[in-house]
Amino acid sequence: MHSIGWLAVLGLIVVMPAHAPAQTGGAFAPVTDAMLDAPDPADWPTWRRTANGWGYSPLDQIDRENVADLRLVWSRALGAGAQAATPLVYDGVLYMPNPEDVIQAIDAATGDLLWEHRRSLPEDVREFVRLNSTNRNVAIYDNLIIDTSTDDFIFALDAATGRQVWETQILDYKTQPAHQTSGPIIAGGKVVSGRGCMPQAGPEACVVTAHEPRTGRELWRTHLIPRPGEPGYDTWGDVPYEDRRHVGAWMVPSYDSELNLVYVGTSVTSPAPKFMLGGVDNQHLYHNSTLALNADTGEIVWYYQHLNDHWDLDHPFERILVDTAVAPDSGAVSWINPRLLPGERRKVVTGIPGKTGVVYTLDRETGEFLWATPTTTQNVISSIDGATGEVTANSELVFTGGGQQVTVCPTYHGGKNWEAGAYSPLTNTMFFPLRNTCGRMLASGEGSDTDISIELYSLVVRHQLTPGMDDLGLVRAISVETGETRWTYEQRSATMSLATTGGGLVFGGDVNGRFRALDQDAGAVLWEINLGSPVSGFPMTYAVDGRQYVAVSTGVSGDSQVFSLLTPELRPSLGNNLFVFALP
């Protein structure tokens, strides 16, 4: 059994604050597909507010002229563990995922707790699922809050009370362990989720699944490592099927309701160096790829492989879906499809999908390569064939035997990592948190049993700043249409996730605890506050009773710990907290 926390134990469903959110004052208004496609401007009802991955809110009460007046209006401590969460807000209630499968419903205007759900986890779960306790996001649909769990279930709670409505096992964590550090999205009335499969689980754990939201019944299951007889099976060469491991989808998908396609990004293999896995010339599908899945069936409609990886440079991050003119500037963009007619309108999937920090823009109907360009120093990609999109890796860095060492830029913490960029329709510009990193990498199958990088990827890494760089962090604004960089903001500390608003602002934080608002047009800092601890959560904004709020959470993540070592003079604290700001 799974409890719903101390409020339920006491027999109390809700503590009514002075301001009563709409759904506690009356019947809960069920969330529909139409509401998710075109959310009320006051709400933030999915991971990046909309399933197209924008991270954009049209709210404009807080703007360039008044953002300097922002004040803290409430805060709340979060549970212990790795913290990198995104709140959802719907109809005046904020739903906050905490580490270790704790979910809270909070009055979004006052910060008062309405209910809390604490999932009872098996005592031995960490013996099998060895990665951290992060819970990045939840989904809302109908009258349910839906999440994935550490013990490899998916479950739903009544959004008004926190009572569990259903749970469905996806995998057996003892025999097929997978880390579900990110939750689901709703795609065409289905609950779609991915996960990172642990090496000991074998290929059957590397799946994206869809469930019926009201009952939890599984609807489809797509394998990210092709099974015998499926297209792509032969791309692993002679490696036995049971030894094909670790191609996960551990970040959150995007969804196009018009095309009914789910866009999923995938991770690397284990081990990462391909000489240990059947040979360096094999593709090992579908690692480091974008997959477009039919939302009704899970069928792979198309795929594009961004990099045949040897260095743990995952590509599972946010996919941004935009309808745009496509006119890449040859002076700013490294690789361009020669068939492009400059300025033609396309439905694209774009952004920085992987740790290399390379922007890729693809046609999201067909997967056709359109253009790509680096945003930070990278030396792993030598070239991309514009006509075919085929990526050629730097042969000088490809391991061919154990004990070899190479210097790779960026390191496997990115470049770009899971911390999300954002898009603004105001100027057709995307904004990314980036890092200047490199790493001295050694290919080795030997090491401590507690060293995850050796155990999972057979790599030993010494991280460093990119030679010649003093600033670790930057934010880069890039035109979706032309690929040109519109501005760059640089700083000593590593930058974290971003969000954009109709007020012309980019909100984001850093590992040193600073949370700030940048001008979308110029990159100037318009407001800044020291929150004390790494700004590890995803910022967002919402409104209650006509008042706009900005929320973000702090805490510790694996990335923030590593990046802190590269800037030892910066010493933030390590508190897990949620902060909410508004104008006076």
Buried (B, 14 or more C-beta within 10 A) or exposed (E): EBBBBEBBEEEEBBEEBEBBBBBBEEEBEEBEBEBBBEBEBBBBBBBBBBBBBBBBBBBBBBBBEBBEEBEEBBBBEBBBBBBBBBBBBBBBBBBBBBBBBBBBBBBBBBBBBBBBBBBEBEEEBBEBBBBBBBBBBBBBBBBBBBBBBBBBBBBBBBBBBBBBBBBBBBBBBBEBBBBBBBBBBBBBBBBBBBBBBBBBBBBBBBBBBBBBBBEBEBBBEBBBBBEEEEEBBEBBEEBEBEEBBBBBBBBBBBBBBEBBBBBBBBBBBBBBBBBBBBBBEBBBBBBBBBBBBBBBEBEBBBBBBBBBBBBBBBBBBBBBBBBBEBBBBEEBBBBBBEEBEEEEEBBBBBBBBBBBBBBBBBBBBEBBBBBBBBBBBBBBBEEBEBEEBEBEBBEEBBBEEBEBEBBBBBBBBBBBBBBBBBBBBBBBBBBBBBBBBBBBBBBBEEBEEEEBBBBBBBBBBEBBBBEEBEBBBBBBBBBBBBBBBBBEBBBBBBBBBBBBBBBBBBBBBBBBBBBBBBBBBEBEEBBBBEBBBBBBBBBBBBBBEEBBBBBBBBBBBBBBBBBBEBBEEBEBEBBBBBBBBBBE
